[in-house]
Amino acid sequence: MEVFCLFCVVLCFVFLTNFLCCGHFVSINFVLFMSFLSLFGTFLSPLCNFVTYFCCLVSRFCRLVSPFCHLVPCFCRSRVVLLEKKKTSFVLLSAPWSLLCYYAEEISLRVPLQAPNLNSSEQVLSKLSLPNPLSQDVPNPPADYYTCQFRTNKLQRFLGSDHQETFFKTTQRHQVLYEILARTPYGSVKKGEVGIDRLVSEQVFTAAYPLHQGDFRLPSPPVPPHCLGLRQILYAYWAQWSCWRRYQPLDHIREYFGEKIALYFAWIGFYTVWLLPASLVGTVIFLIGFGLMQRVCQESLPLGNRFIMCPICNICSYWNYSSICSTYKAGLLFDNGGTVFLSVFLSLWAVTFLQYWKRRCSVLAHCWDCSDFEDTEERPRPEFTAMAPMTVRNPVTGAEEPYFPEQKRLNRTLTSCMVIIIMVAVVLMFVIGVIMYRTIVVVILYRNMKILSSSIVRLCVCLYNMCVVCVVLLYSVYVLCVFPEMHRTQTKYEDMFILKVFIFQFVNFYSSPVYIAFFKGRFVGYPGNYNTMFGVRNEDCGAGGCLIDLAQELLVIMVGKQLINNIQEFFLLKVKSWWQKRKLNHQKKEEDEEEVHNYQEEVPQWEADYQLQVCGGLFDEYLETVLQFGFITIFVAACPLAPLFALINNWVEIRLDAHKFVTEYRRPVAERAQDIGIWFPILQFITHMAVLSNAFLIAFTSSFLPRLYYRYTRDSTLRGFISFTLATSPHTFSQQHHNASCRYRGFRDENGEYLPEYFHLLAIRLGFIIVFEHVVFFIGRLIDLMVPDIPEEVELKIKREHYMAKEALAENQVQTLTSWIQNFTTKPGGDPRGG
């Protein structure tokens, strides 16, 4: 019987003592692969501590094992592997049929009722025989059924109930046994000492994991595709790099890893496909900028004038505007009329993408039997059940469930919010420190280097900013974990955790681009009256403007950071896997070479899986992609090539993640999920932020509106536009600098007062922002109303499935009532009329 296999690897504790010259001892306790080095104590003290500690551990272990053996009538097999000075025990757990049926009904598993007909779209494609270049013929596709929640008294109504070995899927068996182990107490229930996960975190057990279905490598003599195992199919048709242009086998992924992991790959695949039109439009806009670069310098030096610019720092020298002709040309690659169209397009693209993903998610949730998971089928968390002080009746299901008072939860929530506020403030302090550091370093380098050196400084400081703030982020996440808020379900718990961490990551990653886009160079002042912060002159934009600085920042993030992350993700995992296998092989008891050779050739599946890496979940994968989505939507006006770089990165990311899950990770316990959780509201928030951000970016950071204003009020050929945007230094500043006047960016007169053109442009900019965001939000709302959340054919399937489930239950009730009437009427002396 192929059943769920969960392994609890228990290591015995070895106490080693080495006598040193000074008479002290060094004790090394190997506690579940965690080594602790003690450099103090005499001979008797470590020995007594060890005996006491060992007795406590033995007592606890006996107490730990007894509940599992008493409460879980499982069939167990064990294998002991002798390692050097250690003993590793592998315990194989499997559940009998009666236990599977009991817990399948307890956790509301869904089982098949009837196979549905082929949907209309598949029928049309099959009739037309239209080829799809992205599809592939994956063998052994999982069957699709109408399903219903399992009930033991209706066992005969379900398809395949006669075959106990295959009635429950492998992932369902995983869920049943994990549910038992996760809710078994081993200590004080009020302290939350419940479940296998906490035992692993406390290092009582080294690991607990289900088995992979054989090796992922294809058989050396080739076999027909339908003879391959599910893991081999995923490796051959999904994890290999040659599958980059094919659809992902989502049904196979769900069959092997569960709905939660399958939904992640469905989302990133859907997002990657939608990046194709965005990257195409962005690339065209970028190429248009090349055509505008050919006629630029006539605007930089109109009528042969030479502009002597004011120093950009207190110790810097004057410079000529003609020296930045190449930089000015490069700025038009990002700062042109096409960026307005691209901003509108990407904003509507994001709204449409989210709306169609909502439709796609509803289809997958129905096909994978998770449409009602969060409302009626998800059970309370084991920790919540153990620590909840009271129970209440569930208003939906009517069952008694644990309940945590709102007042106590409010106190915990307020505590977590205070921690978030404090840590965000710390992150912002680091950001301000980095800004001041950037200003000081630029001033120092300007003493001996040319203006172009400032670009190098910005690149270096960008990376420095990333590294410094990440340290603060790690500490903040650790602090958040100390204050659990006692959420009822695992979905709500993960959603709140994701929200808190995303706040830190949002401040961490977006603080520098936001500063460059909206704050840098806005509060500089003018010659003779410069504004300062802590005695340091406020940082001004570079010679080419702030949009060039922002584009440079985004290129570092979208190219450099993503490339480094992918390389690190690939090679670091390989190194960690190699090191773990090397360490485990080194610890094995050395025998003669032939025995070791035979042992390595016949390594059982549980030992092979034990050498793999632990799956860290999907949080980091989602976070990386959501942050990328923010960069390509919020700041797309400054970098039209951002969608293209995101597309290339995601193609690589999908294959890297597939390869990790199939070949490098232990098989995770299958988890059900209805959608991608709180990530979808976060994406909606980013979409709304993108509309406002692009509006302000075009209005205040870009030179699009000043060019448009100058074209319609002064000169349609834009000759003299540079002179229009430059002001002359006040007389007081010129007198202090040997009567040398200079120019600076701004719309001011010779006394430093704003010109009427400044207020005209301010009104135009504010009007543009209002019109831009209203038009985009209005069109986005129309798209939202025109595209239904659930396709019509899916709604029909849902109604059909509910009807069949109701019919099965009603038929069962009618049969019960009929048999009761027959038994009543056949009794001696019974009156058929019931009187």
N, C-alpha and C positions, 0 to 999 in steps of 0.2 A: 504494500500500500504506500503510494507516494504521498507523503504527508509533510507537514511543516517541520523544519529542522531548526531548532534554536540551540545554540551552543553557549554554554556558560563555562568559560575557561578559568579554572581556579588554580592559582599558583600557591604552592607551599612556601613558607617563609624560611629563609636560611639566614642563620646568624653566624657571621664570620668575625673572628677576633684575631688581631695581630699584635703581638707584644712589642712595644717600642722600647727604645733605650731608656727613656725617662720613666718607665713603669706604667704608662697609661696605655689605653686600648683605643683602637679605632673600630667601631661597630658599623657594619653596613647591612641594613635591613632591606631586602628586596621585597617590597610589598606591591604586588601586581604591577611589576615593571617600573615602579617608582622608587628610586634609590635615595636614601637619606644618610648623610655622612655625619657621624657624631665624633667630635674631637675632644670631648671632655668626659670625665668620670673615671673612676678607678675600676679595678677588676670586679669587685662585688656589686658596685652600683649598676653597671651595664648588665651584668648577669641577672640580677634581681629584676631589673626593669624588663629584660627580655622574657623572663619566665612569666612575670605578671602579664605582660602584653600578649604573649603567646597564648596563655590560658584564656584571656579575654577574647582573643580572636577565635579560638577553638569553640568557646561557648557561643559566640555570636554566629559562627558558621553553622553550628548545629541548629541554632535557633532559626537561621535563615533557610536552611535546606528543608527543615521539617514542615513549614507551611506549604512549600511547593509540592512536596511529596504527599502531604495529607490532603490538600485541596485540589490537586491536579492529578487525576487518575490517568497519567500518561504512560505510554510505553517508552522506556529509556534504554539507550545503549550507551556505553562509555568506552573510551579508548584512552589509555595512559601513555604519554610520550615522555621518556626520560630525557631531560636536558641536563646540561652540566650544572650540578649543584642545585637543580630545580626539578620539579615534577609538574607537568602540565596535564590537566585532565579535560578531555572533551566529552561533554554530556549531550547526547542526542535526545531531544524530546519530540514526541509525536502524540497526537490526540486520537482517541478512539472515536468511532462513529457516533455513539450516544452523546459524547461531550461536544463534538462538532455541531450536532443538531441543536443541543441546548443553547450554546453560546451564539450560534448563527441566528437564532430567534431573539436572543438577548440583545445583540448589537445590530439587529435589523439588516442583516445581509439580504441582498436581492438575488433571486435565483430565476432561471428562465421558465416562462410559461409556454410561449409559442414563438416560432420563427416568423418574423415579419416578411412582407413582400418587398421586392426591390423598389426603391424610391423612384420618383418620376424622373429626376435628373439622370440617374443611372440608366433608366430605360431609354431616354432620348439619346444619350450618347451611344448606347449599344446599338440602337436602330440606325443611327447615322454613321456609325463606325468611324468617329472622329478620333484621330490619334492625338495623344497628349505627350509632348516630348519630355515633360517633367515627371511623368508617372513611371513606375516600375512594377514588375510582376513579382511581388513578394510571396513566397510560398507559405502555405498553412495559415491563411488569414483567419483570425478569430471570428466565430459566428456571432451574428447579431440576433438578439431575442427580445421579445416583450418579456418584461420581468415583473416580479412582485416580491414583497417582503416575505421572507421564509417563515413558514408556520409548520410546526411538527405535525399537527393534526391534519394538515392538508398536503402531506408529503407526496401522495400519489398523484396530485394534480400537476406537479412540476415535471418538466422534461428531464429525463435521465435519472430519475430517482431510483431506478432499479440498479444502477451502477454506483455503488458507494465509493469506489475508488476514484471516480472522475466526476462525481456530482458537484462537489465543491472544488473551485479552482485553487491552484497553488497559492495565489495571493490571498484568497479568502481563508485558507488554512493558516497562513501567516498571521492574519489579523485576529483569528480566534485565539491562537496560542499567545500572541503578544498581549491580547486583552486580559488573559488569565494572569500572565506574569506581571503585567503593569499594575494590576489591582490587588496583588497579594501582599498583605502587610508583613513586615519582618521585625518591627519594633513598635515604638509608640506611634499610634495612628494620629494622635493629636499633633505630634511634631512632624507629621508628613513622611514618616519612615515607611514608605509604601513603594513597591514596584521595582522592577529590574533596572530601570534607568538610573534610579538613585543609587542602587548597589554598584553599578558600573562607575558612576561619578565619584562614589566614595572609595573606589578601587578595591572593593571586596571581590568583584569579578573583573577580569581583564577585558572581556568582550561578550557580547550577546548578539547573534546575527543569524538570519536565515541563510540557507545554502544557495549558491548558484546552481543552475541546472547544467552541470558538466562543464567541460572546458570550452572556451570561446573559439579556439583554433579550429579551422576546418580540417576534416579528416584527410590524411595524406593520400590514400587512394580516394579519388573523388567519388562522391555518392550523389544520388538524385537530390535535388533541392528539398523535396518534401520529406526526406529522411533526416534532415538536419534538426538539431535541437533549437529551441527558441533563442537561447543565448547565441548560438552560432548564426542563426538567421539575422539577429540584430547586428552582429559583428560584420557579416558579409554585405548586408543591404542598408546599413545605417552608419556604423562607426568608421568605416573606411573612408579615406579622403577622396576616393573616386566617386563617392555618392554625393558630392557637393551640389550637383545640379539636379538632384532627384528629390521628390517629395519624401518626407519622413514617414516611416511606417508607424503612425501614431497608435493604431489599434494593437500592434505587437508590443509597442513600448508600454501601453497601459496594461496589457496582459502580463507583462513580466515585472514591471516596476510599480504599478498602481496608477491611480488617476492623478494624484498630485504631481508626480514627476512628468507624466504624459502631458498634463496641462501646461507645464512650463515649456516643454519643447514645442507644443502646439503654438504657444504665444510667441516665442522668439522666432519660430519659423514664419508665422503670419506677419510679424513685424518686419522681418527681413524682406519678405516679398513686397510689402508695401513701401519699403525704402527704394525700390527700383524707380518708380516715377519721380520721387523726391530727388534722388541723386541725379537723374537725367536732367531735370529742370535746373538744379543747382549748377551742374557742369556747363550747361548752355549759357547761363547767366555769367559764369566765370569766364567763358570764352568771349562773350561780348565785351568784357572789360579789356581784352587785348586790342580790340578795334579802337577803343577810346584812348588808348595809351599813345597813339601815334601823333596826336595833336595837342599834347599837354603843355610843353614848355613855353609855348607862345602865351599861355596864361600865367605861367610863373614869372616871366620877364616881359610884361607888356610894354611896348614902345621902347624897348631897350633899357628900361630902368633897372637899377640894382637896389635891392632892399637890404639895408643893414639892420639885422635883427638884434633885439636886446638880449643880454645874457639870460640863460634859463636857470642859473643858480648864482649865488652871491659871489663866488670866486671865478665864475666862468667868463669867457671873453665874448666879444661881439662875433657874430657870424653872418654870412651872406646867404640869403634865401636861395640863390641859384645853386648852392651846394647840395640841396635836397631834391634836385630835379628827378633823379631816379627814384627816390623814395615817394615823391609825389605821384609819379607814374604808377608805381606799384599800388598806391592807395586806390587808384581808380579800378583796379581789379575787383575790389570789394565795395567801393563807394561810388555807385552809379545808379541810374534810374531803374535798372533791372532788379536791384535789391528790394525795392518797394514791392514789385510784383512777386518776387520770391517770398517775401515776408507774408504777404496775403495768401499766397498759395500754400505755404507750409502751415499756416494757422488753420486754414480750411482742411488741409490734408490731415492734420492731427485730429480734428474733430471727426472727420469721416472715418479715419482709421479706428478710433475708439468705438464709434458706433457700429462699424462692421465687425469689430472684434467681439462686441457684446452679442451680436447675432451668432457669430461662430462659436462663442463660448456656450451659448444656450443649446446649440446643436450638439456639441460634444458632451455637455452635461446630461442631456437626454439619452444620447447613444450609450454613454457610460454609466447610466443609472444613478446619477448624482443630483438630479434636479431638486429633490427635497431633502438633501443631506443636512444642510445647516438648520432647517426649520424643524424637522421631526426625527431625523435618524441619528444625529450626532449626540453622543453621550457626554456627560460631564467628565472633566479631567479627573484622573485618579487622585491627584493632590487636592483638588477642590472637594471631592467627595470625602476624603479623609479628614480635612480640616474644617469643613463647613459645620457650624454649631447647630443648625436646625434644618428641617425639611419643609418644603411646600409642594403643593400640587401644580404640575406643569399645566398651564392654560391650554396648550395645544394637544398634548398627548393624554393629559389627565392622570399621569403617573406621579407618584411621590418622588421628588428629587431633592438633593441637598441644596441648601440655600445659605448664602452669605449675606448678612445684613448690609444694607446700603450705606449706613453710617460708617461702619468699619472700612468698607471698601473706599468710601470717600476720603477717609483719613489717609489711606495708603496711596490713593491717587494724587492727593495734594502733596504728599511727601515726594512722590516721583516727579511731579511738575516742578517743585522747588529745585530738585536736583538738576532737572533739564535746564531751568533758567540759569542756574549758577554755572553749569558747564558751557552753555552757549555764551555766557558773558566771558568766560575764560578763553573760549575760542576766538571771540571778537577781539579780546585784548592781544592775543597772538597775531591776529591779522593786522591790527594797528601797529604792533611792533615791527612786523615785516615791512609795512609801508614805510615807516621811518628808516628802517635799515636800508631799503631800496634807495631812498633819497640820499642818505649819507654816502652810500657806496658810489652812486652816480657822481656826486660832487667830488669825491676823492679821485675817481678815475678821470674826470674831466681835466684835472690838473696836468696830466701827462699824455692823455690819449685824445683821439679825435672823437667827433660826435658819434660816429658809428659804433663806438664801444658801448654806448648805452643799450644797444640792442642785445649785445652779449650779456650785459648785466640783467636785463629783464628775463632772459631765458634762464639764467642761473638762479635768480631770485624766485622765479616761478616754481622751479623744482624744489628749492629750499622751503618755500611756503608749503608745498604739498607734504614734505617730509615732517616738518615741525608740527603742523596741525594734526597730522595723523596720530602722533603720540598722545596728544590731548584726547583725541577721539577714542582711542583704546581705553584710556582711563575712564572716560565718561561712560562707555558701555559697561565696564565692570561695575561702576557705581549703580547703574540702573538695575543690574541684575540682583542687587541686594534688597530691593523693595518690590516684592511681588504684589500684584494688585488683586490676586484671587479671582481671575476671570473664570467663568463657568466652563466654557468649552476650549478645546485646543485651538480652534480657529480664532476665537476672540483673543486668546492669550497671545498668539503669534501676531495678530494684527496690531495689537497695542505695542508689542515689542518692536515690530517693524516701524511703526510710526515714530517711536521715540528715537530709534537709531537713525532713521531717515532725516530727522530734524538736524542731527549733528552732521550727517554727511552733506546735507543741503548747504549748511553754513560753511562746512569745510571746503567743498569743491566749488561752490558758486560765489564765495566771498570775493576772491580775487578778480574774476571776470566782471562781477557787478561793480566793484570799485573802479575798474578801468573804464567801463562803459558809461557810468552815470555820475561818478564823483571825482575822478581824477581830472585835474585841470579846471574844475568848476569854481574853486574857491582860492585861486592864486592871488587875486588882486591885480595891481598894475604897477609899473615902474615907479619907485618912490613910495609905494604904499602896499607892499607885499604882505599877505597874511601868513602867519606862522602857527605851528602846533608844537608846543613844548620847546619853543625857541628854534625850531627847525622850519625853514620855509616850505610851504606846501608844495607838493610835487606837481609839476606841470606836465602836459602831454609832450611826447617826443616831437622831433622836428617834423615828422610826417603826419602828426595828429593822433588822437586817441584811438581812432578806428583801426589804424595800422597796429597799434599796441594790442588791441583786443583780438585782431585777427592772428597776430603772432602767438598770443596766449592760447587761443583755441587750436591752432595748429600743433602746438606742443602737447595739448591734452588729447586731441583726436588722433594724432599720428604717434607721437613719442610714447605717451602714457599707455595707450592701447597696445602698441607693439611690445612694450616692456612687460605689460601684464600677461599677454599671450605667451611670450617666451618664458616668463617666470612660471606661469601655470603649467606649461608643458614639461620643462626641464626639472623644476622643483619637485613635481610629483614623481617623475622618473627617479630622481635621486633619493627621495624618501622611500619609495618602494624598494629600490636596490639596497638601501641601508637596512631596512627592516628585514628583508629576506636574508641579507648577510648576517645580521645579528642573530636571527633565529637559527640559521644553519650552523653558526659558530657555537651556539649553546647546546646543540644536540650532542648526545653522548657519542664519543668517537669509538667506532668499532673498526673492524677490518674493512678494507676498501671495497670489497665485493658486496658486503652487507649494506654499506652506506649507499653504494651505487644502486642496488635493487630497491632500497628504501626511497630514494629520490625518484626512481622511475614510477613507483606505485604509491605516490602520496595521495592519501584520501582527500575527498573534496573539502572536508571541514578543515584540514590542515592547510590546503592550498588557499582557501578563502581567508584563513587566519593571517596569512602573510600579506594580504591586501590591505589597502588603506581604508580607514573609516570614512564613510560618506558624511561630509559636513553639512548636508542639507542644501537647500536652494536659495538661502537668503543672499549670499554673496553673488550668486549668478543673477538673481533678479535685480539686486541693487546696482550692479555694474551696468546692466542694460537700461534700467530706468534713468540713471544719471546720464547715460549717453543720449537717451531720448530728450532729456532736458537741454543738453548742449546743442543738439541740432535743431531745436525749436525755439528756445529762448534767445539764442545769439546767432541765428542763421543769417541775419542781415549783415553780420561782420565776417562770415566765412561761408560762402555758398558751397564750398566743397565738403562741408561737414557731413551731409547725408551720404556722399560717396565713400568717405572713410569709414563711416558707421556700417555701410553695407558690406564692405570688404572685411571689416572686423567681425561682423556677425556670421559671415560664411565660415570663417575660421573658428569662431567661438562654438558654433553648433557641433562641428566635428570634434573639437577638443572635448566638449562636455560629453558627447556620445561615447568617445573613446574612453573617457574616465569611468563612466558608469558601467560600461560593458567589461572593460579589461582591468582597471586599476582599483576600483572600489569594491568593498564588500557589498553584498546585496542588501539594500535597505529594506526595512519592513514596509510593505505596501500601505499607503495612506490614501484615504478617499478625500476628495475636495470637489466643491461645486463650481469654483471659479479661481481666479488668481488672488483672491482675497483683497486686502486693503491696497494692494498695488494699483488696482484700477482707479479708485478715488485719487490716489497720488498722481497718476497719469492725467486725470482730468484737471487736477489743480495745476500741474505743470503746463497743460494746454492753455488754461486761462492766463497763467503768468506769461506765457509766450506771446500772447496777443498784446498785452500791455507792454512787455519788454521791447518787442520789435517796434511798437509805435513810438516809445520814448527814444529808442536807439536811432530811428530814422529822423525823428524830430530834432533831437538835441546833440547827438554824437556825429551823425552823418552830415555832410555838406550838401545833401540833396535839396533841402528847402531853401538855404541861402542861394544856391545856384538858380533855382527856379524863380526866386524873388528877383534876383539880379537880371535874369533873362527877360522878365516881363516889365521891369521898371527902368533898366539902364541900357543894356546892350544885349541883343539876342545872340550875338556871337561869343558872349562871355569874355570879350577882351577887356582887361582891367579888373577882372573879378578878384584877383589876389590882392590888389591894392584896396579894393572895397572892404575886404575882410581884415585889413591891418590898420591899427591905430598908431599914432605918433606919441612918443613918450612926453610927459609933461615937462615944462621949462625947468621946474625945480630939479628934476632928475638929471636933465641935460647939464645944468650948471654944476651939479656935483660930480659930473664925469667929463670935465674939460669941454663943456659946451658941445658935446657930441650927442646928437639926437639919434634915436633908433625906433624901430617899429616892433609891434607886438600884436598878437591876435586879440581882437576885441572890437566892439563898436562904441568907442569912446572919443571924446574931443581932447584937446590939448590940456585940459584941466582935470581929466580923469572922469568926467561925467558922461553918462550914457547918452548916445545919440538917438534921435527919433527912429532910425532904422532898427535899433535894438528892440524897441517896443513893438514895432511893426512885425518883426520876425517872431517875437515872443507870442504875439496874438496868432500869427499863422501857425506856429508850432503847436500851441494848445488846441487850436481848431483842428489841425490835422490829427492829433491824438484822439480827439472826441469822435471825429468822423471815421477814422480807421477802426477803432475798437467797436463802434456801434455797427458798422457795416459787417465786420467779420463775425461779431457775436450774433447778429441777425441772421446771416447766411448759415452760420453753424447751427443755430436753433432750427432753421428750416430743414436742414439735413437731418437733424435729430428727430424731427416730427415725421419726415417723409420715410425714413428707414425704420421699420418696426424692430423692436428688440428681439422678437422670436419669429422666425419664418413661419409662414402659414402651414407648410407641410409638417413642420415640427409640432405645431399646435395640434394638428389632426392626429399625429402619432401619440402625443401625450394623452389626448382624450380617449383614443382607442385603448391605450395601455391601462388607463384608469377604469375604463368600462370592463375590460377583461378581468382585471383584478377584482372588481366588484361582483362580476358574474361568477367567478370562481368561489368567492366567499358566500354568495347567495345560494349557489348550488349545493355547497357543503351544508348550509343551514337547512335547506329544503330536505336534503337526504336525512339529516338528523331528525327533523320534525316528522318525516314520513315513517322512519323506523320506530320512533316513539309511539306514534299512533297505532302502528301495526302491533307492537308489543302490548299496548293497552287493550286493543280489541280482541286479542287472542287469549286474554286471561279468562279462566273459568268464571262464568257469571258476570262477565263485564258487559256493561251497557254501551253499545256503540254511540248512543246519543250523549254519553257522558253524564247522564242524570243519575 
